Amino acid sequence: MQRLTVTVPEARQLTGLSRTTLYKLFNQGKLTPRKAGKRTLILVSELEAFVNSLPEGVSAHDE
């Protein structure tokens, strides 16, 4: 069974984004934090949708 949520440290590892950037995304409404006790969780599906919405980069071969 695939996990439904990840913690902020796990989201950092998966995306390469900093903790500060993740919390900025929460404040901007681009990601929705969920609380389970003291733990902050992020839906994996929401994190994937956010990453997929980012513009594609230009590779060095395209220049």
MOPAC internal coordinates of N, CA, C and O (Angstrom, degrees):
PM7 1SCF
backbone

  N    0.0000 0     0.00 0     0.00 0    0    0    0
  C    1.4475 1     0.00 0     0.00 0    1    0    0
  C    1.5254 1   109.71 1     0.00 0    2    1    0
  O    1.2310 1   120.60 1   -46.41 1    3    2    1
  N    1.3140 1   116.46 1   133.59 1    3    2    1
  C    1.4604 1   121.70 1  -179.54 1    5    3    2
  C    1.5319 1   109.83 1   -78.46 1    6    5    3
  O    1.2310 1   120.90 1   -36.87 1    7    6    5
  N    1.3276 1   115.89 1   143.13 1    7    6    5
  C    1.4645 1   120.52 1   179.12 1    9    7    6
  C    1.5204 1   110.72 1   -67.83 1   10    9    7
  O    1.2310 1   120.49 1   -35.54 1   11   10    9
  N    1.3159 1   116.67 1   144.46 1   11   10    9
  C    1.4609 1   122.43 1   179.28 1   13   11   10
  C    1.5202 1   112.18 1   -89.47 1   14   13   11
  O    1.2310 1   120.71 1   148.87 1   15   14   13
  N    1.3416 1   116.24 1   -31.13 1   15   14   13
  C    1.4626 1   120.65 1  -176.14 1   17   15   14
  C    1.5209 1   111.29 1  -133.82 1   18   17   15
  O    1.2310 1   121.85 1   -18.22 1   19   18   17
  N    1.3369 1   114.07 1   161.78 1   19   18   17
  C    1.4655 1   121.57 1   171.70 1   21   19   18
  C    1.5258 1   107.50 1  -133.77 1   22   21   19
  O    1.2310 1   120.86 1   -22.68 1   23   22   21
  N    1.3178 1   115.96 1   157.32 1   23   22   21
  C    1.4586 1   121.18 1   175.10 1   25   23   22
  C    1.5260 1   108.95 1   -82.79 1   26   25   23
  O    1.2310 1   120.52 1    -9.99 1   27   26   25
  N    1.3246 1   116.61 1   170.01 1   27   26   25
  C    1.4671 1   120.29 1   178.49 1   29   27   26
  C    1.5349 1   110.80 1   -59.58 1   30   29   27
  O    1.2310 1   118.60 1   133.34 1   31   30   29
  N    1.3417 1   120.27 1   -46.66 1   31   30   29
  C    1.4695 1   118.66 1   177.61 1   33   31   30
  C    1.5367 1   112.97 1   -59.79 1   34   33   31
  O    1.2310 1   120.38 1   142.21 1   35   34   33
  N    1.3320 1   116.87 1   -37.79 1   35   34   33
  C    1.4691 1   119.86 1   177.95 1   37   35   34
  C    1.5240 1   110.92 1   -68.04 1   38   37   35
  O    1.2310 1   120.12 1   141.19 1   39   38   37
  N    1.3311 1   117.38 1   -38.81 1   39   38   37
  C    1.4679 1   121.05 1   177.12 1   41   39   38
  C    1.5230 1   110.25 1   -63.52 1   42   41   39
  O    1.2310 1   120.32 1   143.00 1   43   42   41
  N    1.3210 1   116.99 1   -37.00 1   43   42   41
  C    1.4698 1   121.09 1   176.97 1   45   43   42
  C    1.5270 1   110.29 1   -61.73 1   46   45   43
  O    1.2310 1   120.54 1   134.48 1   47   46   45
  N    1.3242 1   116.57 1   -45.52 1   47   46   45
  C    1.4626 1   120.59 1  -179.88 1   49   47   46
  C    1.5225 1   111.45 1   -64.55 1   50   49   47
  O    1.2310 1   120.40 1   139.01 1   51   50   49
  N    1.3164 1   116.84 1   -40.99 1   51   50   49
  C    1.4654 1   120.94 1  -177.87 1   53   51   50
  C    1.5248 1   112.78 1   -68.88 1   54   53   51
  O    1.2310 1   120.55 1   141.32 1   55   54   53
  N    1.3380 1   116.55 1   -38.68 1   55   54   53
  C    1.4677 1   120.52 1  -172.59 1   57   55   54
  C    1.5155 1   114.60 1  -102.22 1   58   57   55
  O    1.2310 1   120.21 1   157.22 1   59   58   57
  N    1.3185 1   117.20 1   -22.78 1   59   58   57
  C    1.4620 1   120.23 1  -174.13 1   61   59   58
  C    1.5210 1   112.52 1    81.26 1   62   61   59
  O    1.2310 1   120.24 1  -174.78 1   63   62   61
  N    1.3419 1   117.15 1     5.22 1   63   62   61
  C    1.4627 1   121.04 1   178.77 1   65   63   62
  C    1.5274 1   109.46 1   -83.20 1   66   65   63
  O    1.2310 1   120.73 1   -28.80 1   67   66   65
  N    1.3242 1   116.21 1   151.20 1   67   66   65
  C    1.4602 1   120.33 1   178.81 1   69   67   66
  C    1.5221 1   110.75 1   -78.92 1   70   69   67
  O    1.2310 1   121.12 1   -15.99 1   71   70   69
  N    1.3136 1   115.46 1   164.01 1   71   70   69
  C    1.4670 1   121.28 1   176.60 1   73   71   70
  C    1.5240 1   109.35 1   -59.65 1   74   73   71
  O    1.2310 1   120.71 1   136.11 1   75   74   73
  N    1.3359 1   116.26 1   -43.89 1   75   74   73
  C    1.4664 1   121.13 1   179.68 1   77   75   74
  C    1.5189 1   111.11 1   -59.09 1   78   77   75
  O    1.2310 1   120.17 1   136.15 1   79   78   77
  N    1.3276 1   117.29 1   -43.85 1   79   78   77
  C    1.4668 1   121.06 1   179.79 1   81   79   78
  C    1.5190 1   110.87 1   -63.94 1   82   81   79
  O    1.2310 1   119.89 1   137.84 1   83   82   81
  N    1.3238 1   117.82 1   -42.16 1   83   82   81
  C    1.4647 1   120.44 1   178.47 1   85   83   82
  C    1.5281 1   110.81 1   -60.77 1   86   85   83
  O    1.2310 1   120.10 1   136.66 1   87   86   85
  N    1.3330 1   117.42 1   -43.34 1   87   86   85
  C    1.4598 1   119.72 1   179.78 1   89   87   86
  C    1.5265 1   111.48 1   -69.32 1   90   89   87
  O    1.2310 1   119.61 1   147.97 1   91   90   89
  N    1.3312 1   118.36 1   -32.03 1   91   90   89
  C    1.4704 1   120.85 1   173.42 1   93   91   90
  C    1.5250 1   110.03 1   -63.56 1   94   93   91
  O    1.2310 1   120.30 1   138.90 1   95   94   93
  N    1.3257 1   117.03 1   -41.10 1   95   94   93
  C    1.4656 1   121.42 1   177.78 1   97   95   94
  C    1.5284 1   110.93 1   -63.86 1   98   97   95
  O    1.2310 1   120.01 1   143.74 1   99   98   97
  N    1.3399 1   117.58 1   -36.26 1   99   98   97
  C    1.4662 1   120.85 1   174.33 1  101   99   98
  C    1.5307 1   109.63 1   -61.27 1  102  101   99
  O    1.2310 1   120.82 1   131.19 1  103  102  101
  N    1.3397 1   116.03 1   -48.81 1  103  102  101
  C    1.4677 1   120.82 1  -177.37 1  105  103  102
  C    1.5234 1   112.39 1   -65.09 1  106  105  103
  O    1.2310 1   120.23 1   149.29 1  107  106  105
  N    1.3365 1   117.17 1   -30.71 1  107  106  105
  C    1.4655 1   121.92 1   179.21 1  109  107  106
  C    1.5282 1   112.09 1   -82.63 1  110  109  107
  O    1.2310 1   120.39 1   173.63 1  111  110  109
  N    1.3246 1   116.86 1    -6.37 1  111  110  109
  C    1.4582 1   120.98 1  -179.42 1  113  111  110
  C    1.5202 1   113.79 1    78.67 1  114  113  111
  O    1.2310 1   120.34 1  -166.69 1  115  114  113
  N    1.3398 1   116.95 1    13.31 1  115  114  113
  C    1.4651 1   120.33 1   179.99 1  117  115  114
  C    1.5256 1   112.04 1   -83.48 1  118  117  115
  O    1.2310 1   120.55 1   156.94 1  119  118  117
  N    1.3181 1   116.55 1   -23.06 1  119  118  117
  C    1.4645 1   123.33 1   172.24 1  121  119  118
  C    1.5254 1   106.96 1  -133.93 1  122  121  119
  O    1.2310 1   120.47 1   -32.95 1  123  122  121
  N    1.3221 1   116.71 1   147.05 1  123  122  121
  C    1.4623 1   121.14 1  -179.58 1  125  123  122
  C    1.5243 1   109.77 1  -110.34 1  126  125  123
  O    1.2310 1   120.17 1   -65.87 1  127  126  125
  N    1.3381 1   117.28 1   114.13 1  127  126  125
  C    1.4613 1   118.82 1   176.60 1  129  127  126
  C    1.5202 1   110.32 1   -75.07 1  130  129  127
  O    1.2310 1   120.44 1   -34.81 1  131  130  129
  N    1.3022 1   116.76 1   145.19 1  131  130  129
  C    1.4632 1   123.18 1   175.81 1  133  131  130
  C    1.5332 1   106.18 1  -119.40 1  134  133  131
  O    1.2310 1   120.24 1   -38.54 1  135  134  133
  N    1.3041 1   117.15 1   141.46 1  135  134  133
  C    1.4552 1   120.57 1  -178.76 1  137  135  134
  C    1.5230 1   110.65 1  -109.22 1  138  137  135
  O    1.2310 1   121.10 1   -47.40 1  139  138  137
  N    1.3232 1   115.50 1   132.60 1  139  138  137
  C    1.4594 1   123.03 1   172.31 1  141  139  138
  C    1.5242 1   105.45 1  -128.13 1  142  141  139
  O    1.2310 1   121.11 1   -86.04 1  143  142  141
  N    1.3300 1   115.48 1    93.96 1  143  142  141
  C    1.4581 1   119.12 1  -171.70 1  145  143  142
  C    1.5176 1   108.48 1    67.41 1  146  145  143
  O    1.2310 1   120.47 1    55.05 1  147  146  145
  N    1.3242 1   116.71 1  -124.95 1  147  146  145
  C    1.4662 1   121.14 1   178.29 1  149  147  146
  C    1.5220 1   112.45 1   -90.22 1  150  149  147
  O    1.2310 1   120.25 1   171.08 1  151  150  149
  N    1.3048 1   117.12 1    -8.92 1  151  150  149
  C    1.4696 1   121.01 1  -176.22 1  153  151  150
  C    1.5166 1   111.06 1   -82.69 1  154  153  151
  O    1.2310 1   121.21 1   -44.05 1  155  154  153
  N    1.3280 1   115.29 1   135.95 1  155  154  153
  C    1.4599 1   121.43 1   173.86 1  157  155  154
  C    1.5154 1   107.37 1   -99.08 1  158  157  155
  O    1.2310 1   120.65 1   -55.05 1  159  158  157
  N    1.3231 1   116.36 1   124.95 1  159  158  157
  C    1.4589 1   122.18 1  -177.60 1  161  159  158
  C    1.5193 1   110.30 1  -117.45 1  162  161  159
  O    1.2310 1   120.98 1   -27.59 1  163  162  161
  N    1.3164 1   115.73 1   152.41 1  163  162  161
  C    1.4601 1   122.83 1   176.91 1  165  163  162
  C    1.5235 1   106.83 1  -127.83 1  166  165  163
  O    1.2310 1   120.67 1   -47.09 1  167  166  165
  N    1.3337 1   116.32 1   132.91 1  167  166  165
  C    1.4607 1   119.65 1   176.44 1  169  167  166
  C    1.5295 1   109.51 1   -64.33 1  170  169  167
  O    1.2310 1   120.32 1   -48.73 1  171  170  169
  N    1.3138 1   117.00 1   131.27 1  171  170  169
  C    1.4642 1   121.54 1   178.69 1  173  171  170
  C    1.5259 1   110.03 1   -59.22 1  174  173  171
  O    1.2310 1   120.17 1   139.27 1  175  174  173
  N    1.3211 1   117.27 1   -40.73 1  175  174  173
  C    1.4689 1   120.59 1  -179.32 1  177  175  174
  C    1.5266 1   111.42 1   -62.90 1  178  177  175
  O    1.2310 1   120.28 1   142.65 1  179  178  177
  N    1.3335 1   117.07 1   -37.35 1  179  178  177
  C    1.4636 1   120.93 1   179.15 1  181  179  178
  C    1.5315 1   110.64 1   -70.61 1  182  181  179
  O    1.2310 1   120.47 1   140.65 1  183  182  181
  N    1.3171 1   116.70 1   -39.35 1  183  182  181
  C    1.4613 1   121.29 1   178.15 1  185  183  182
  C    1.5278 1   110.23 1   -64.91 1  186  185  183
  O    1.2310 1   120.31 1   136.89 1  187  186  185
  N    1.3288 1   117.02 1   -43.11 1  187  186  185
  C    1.4696 1   120.91 1   177.52 1  189  187  186
  C    1.5238 1   111.01 1   -62.65 1  190  189  187
  O    1.2310 1   120.10 1   137.30 1  191  190  189
  N    1.3290 1   117.41 1   -42.70 1  191  190  189
  C    1.4667 1   121.15 1   179.72 1  193  191  190
  C    1.5251 1   110.62 1   -63.00 1  194  193  191
  O    1.2310 1   120.33 1   139.61 1  195  194  193
  N    1.3375 1   116.98 1   -40.39 1  195  194  193
  C    1.4602 1   119.99 1   178.86 1  197  195  194
  C    1.5267 1   110.71 1   -63.25 1  198  197  195
  O    1.2310 1   120.26 1   130.91 1  199  198  197
  N    1.3235 1   117.11 1   -49.09 1  199  198  197
  C    1.4696 1   120.88 1  -179.15 1  201  199  198
  C    1.5250 1   110.34 1   -61.71 1  202  201  199
  O    1.2310 1   120.07 1   138.99 1  203  202  201
  N    1.3233 1   117.46 1   -41.01 1  203  202  201
  C    1.4672 1   120.91 1   179.10 1  205  203  202
  C    1.5221 1   112.63 1   -66.74 1  206  205  203
  O    1.2310 1   119.99 1   157.57 1  207  206  205
  N    1.3354 1   117.62 1   -22.43 1  207  206  205
  C    1.4639 1   121.07 1   179.94 1  209  207  206
  C    1.5280 1   112.73 1   -82.17 1  210  209  207
  O    1.2310 1   120.46 1   168.07 1  211  210  209
  N    1.3279 1   116.73 1   -11.93 1  211  210  209
  C    1.4675 1   119.90 1  -179.60 1  213  211  210
  C    1.5246 1   110.06 1   -69.98 1  214  213  211
  O    1.2310 1   120.31 1   -32.66 1  215  214  213
  N    1.3402 1   117.02 1   147.34 1  215  214  213
  C    1.4653 1   118.87 1   179.19 1  217  215  214
  C    1.5253 1   110.78 1   -67.15 1  218  217  215
  O    1.2310 1   121.26 1   -29.54 1  219  218  217
  N    1.3087 1   115.20 1   150.46 1  219  218  217
  C    1.4625 1   119.90 1   177.75 1  221  219  218
  C    1.5205 1   109.16 1   -73.26 1  222  221  219
  O    1.2310 1   120.64 1   -35.85 1  223  222  221
  N    1.3142 1   116.38 1   144.15 1  223  222  221
  C    1.4527 1   121.38 1   178.05 1  225  223  222
  C    1.5177 1   110.54 1   -83.03 1  226  225  223
  O    1.2310 1   121.25 1   -14.00 1  227  226  225
  N    1.3138 1   115.21 1   166.00 1  227  226  225
  C    1.4605 1   121.37 1   177.23 1  229  227  226
  C    1.5182 1   107.17 1   -98.65 1  230  229  227
  O    1.2310 1   120.39 1   -52.77 1  231  230  229
  N    1.3209 1   116.87 1   127.23 1  231  230  229
  C    1.4590 1   119.71 1   179.80 1  233  231  230
  C    1.5225 1   110.05 1   -79.21 1  234  233  231
  O    1.2310 1   120.71 1   -20.20 1  235  234  233
  N    1.3107 1   116.25 1   159.80 1  235  234  233
  C    1.4632 1   121.54 1   179.41 1  237  235  234
  C    1.5224 1   110.88 1   -62.70 1  238  237  235
  O    1.2310 1   120.09 1   153.55 1  239  238  237
  N    1.3336 1   117.43 1   -26.45 1  239  238  237
  C    1.4619 1   121.69 1  -179.62 1  241  239  238
  C    1.5218 1   112.03 1   -71.80 1  242  241  239
  O    1.2310 1   120.34 1   158.04 1  243  242  241
  N    1.3420 1   116.96 1   -21.96 1  243  242  241
  C    1.4620 1   121.05 1  -177.88 1  245  243  242
  C    1.5199 1   112.99 1   -82.61 1  246  245  243
  O    1.2310 1   120.40 1   166.30 1  247  246  245
  N    1.3191 1   116.84 1   -13.70 1  247  246  245
  C    1.4709 1   119.62 1  -176.49 1  249  247  246
  C    1.5039 1   112.26 1   -82.17 1  250  249  247
  O    1.2310 1   120.10 1   180.00 1  251  250  249

